[in-house]
């Protein structure tokens, strides 16, 4: 069974497109920096069905026990803190999924 950590969010209005791309590139780099991360996907929604939220991050972990190790990993924390500083609204869900 794998675990998914899913965050969907919108950026503050004054955050530039270039800054958003920097954030997304940093998020994508986590797969190389944090051993428990099996995959990371992120991007902008192409519809308006998320109630004003515009972006999403999908993190695949080997199991639910890996979530706190991922969240607290010293390579993840500064990337997450920088991202959250530019976010106006954030929602998160964590799931166990059958393989």
Secondary structure, DSSP 8 states (H G I E B T S, - for coil): -EEEEEEEEEE-TT--HHHHHHHHHHHHHHHHH-TTEEEEEEEE-SSSTTTT--EEEEEEESSTTHHHHHHH-HHHHHHHHHHHHTEEEEEEEEEEE--
